[in-house]
Amino acid sequence: SQLAEESLLNFHTESDSFPSGDEDNTFTGNVNNEINGKWILAPTGSIHEARLKAKVKRRLRKNSSRDSGRGDSLSDNGDVVHSVVPPTSPKGKLLNRRSRMGKGRGLPKKGGAGGKGVWGSPGEVYDEDEVDVKDPNYDAEQENCVYETVVLPLDGETFEKTVTPIVQEYFEHGDANEVAELLAELNLGSMRGDVPMLAVSLALEAKASHRELTSRLLSELCGRVLTAADVEASFHKLLKELPDLVLDTPGAPQMLGQFIARAVADNILPKSFIDGYKGRVDSEYARAALDRVAVLLRMSRWTGLRFDSLWGSGGGQRPVNQLIKEVNLLLKEFLLSGDTVEAERCLRELEVPHFHHEFVYEAVIMVLESKGDRTLQMILQLLKSLCASTVITVDQLRRGFERVYLDMADLSIDVPCAYSLLEQFVEQSFNAGVIDKKLRDLCPCRGRKRFISEGDGGRLKLSSY
């Protein structure tokens, strides 16, 4: 008992030098033991080892957040063992979606639906959020609100910049439905009645085919985008602005009269439109336009004039048979009058530069069928003039002659001397500079048929040959 008391006294003396905290707990849990109801003290070496282990563990816990990726651990002897695995960067640690708890099969967390910039798992469909009535920001009036896109109405300057490209593109593609859809998307407001006025003003400076397209456009827009009152108000404004329009387009009064007559025929203007101007017209230009309307309406009643062909139609929109008839009529009128300038003007008004090869083809056929030198010289003069003014291009001229070359077998049936006439016309065309040498050499010629054999002593060949 005396020895136990001395050991216990030594223990209290040495324990006073121990630091408080983890060392006391470690010492108490590892050193003190109870045997047969009596307290005994562990050897001094064991106490020293426990102190070292506690110190190392405290150091590891302090640096765990910074050095957790190093893989440091304690050996059985209390030494720190450093792993050879390189430390991982915080960025790589954040990008790693595997569980950090050491559990699972290494699959991404939340089935791939978690992480930065992820809106959920693939294929997941979100329902509409239900309004929480208990929300402090809840407003009962918001449930009945309907949100729509508001388009501001166009003013004068914006209207012209927006609608003018639409009308000019319509002159190219000719699709009135597309124009109606584009105008329906705009908030025209008070400028709605200026759409026909702008379209007619642009058409006055354009071609006849564009004026025909404008008349069709007004007929299509009336009832869909425009009203009859809008069309009527536009023509009233055009009649008032005729003095200014004449400065750019001298024939504006007659053209406007034809627009008004066509609108009356298409039932987008009332027939009483002209009656309101009787005796109240001060401008001579407006009077000329209204007189033109009256004449055209009278002709439609008495002679059955068709207003759908008032302007004609664009070259690309005409049937081929109609174009061929107009080309033949143009050539016949030229042979009667001999006016090259008028023939050139009429060919330009057809607006079919891609179809000029037909003009060349019909002109050469007319030379072969006439069998006269006068027709040959007049057609040669016409082709020379048209080529010099570049109305007919080299490509169209070549295509026309090549078509004649290909059809010579059939043409020679109706015109037996077609080959000799063609050779004569081609040679003179080459001398006049209308065609080149290559096109001249392509001219076909009839093979010489020998009725008497040259090597048989003048014996006649059989008729079946």
Salt bridges, closest charged atoms under 4 A:
ASP22 OD2 - ARG61 NH2 2.95
GLU23 OE2 - ARG58 NH1 2.57
ASP67 OD1 - ARG66 NE 3.79
ASP67 OD1 - ARG70 NH2 3.28
ASP72 OD1 - HIS82 ND1 3.13
GLU157 OE2 - LYS161 NZ 3.27
GLU178 OE1 - HIS173 NE2 3.82
ASP194 OD1 - LYS237 NZ 2.85
GLU212 OE2 - ARG216 NE 3.04
GLU212 OE1 - ARG262 NH1 2.89
GLU232 OE2 - HIS236 NE2 3.77
ASP266 OD2 - ARG262 NE 3.23
ASP275 OD1 - LYS278 NZ 3.63
ASP308 OD2 - ARG306 NH2 2.48
GLU326 OE1 - ARG318 NH1 2.42
GLU342 OE2 - ARG345 NH2 2.40
GLU344 OE2 - ARG348 NH2 3.21
GLU349 OE2 - ARG345 NH1 2.36
GLU358 OE1 - ARG403 NH1 2.72
GLU402 OE2 - ARG398 NH1 3.94
GLU427 OE2 - ARG440 NH1 3.82
ASP436 OD2 - ARG398 NH2 3.14
ASP441 OD2 - LYS437 NZ 3.06
ASP441 OD1 - ARG440 NH2 3.45
GLU454 OE2 - ARG448 NH1 3.71
ASP456 OD2 - ARG459 NH2 3.84
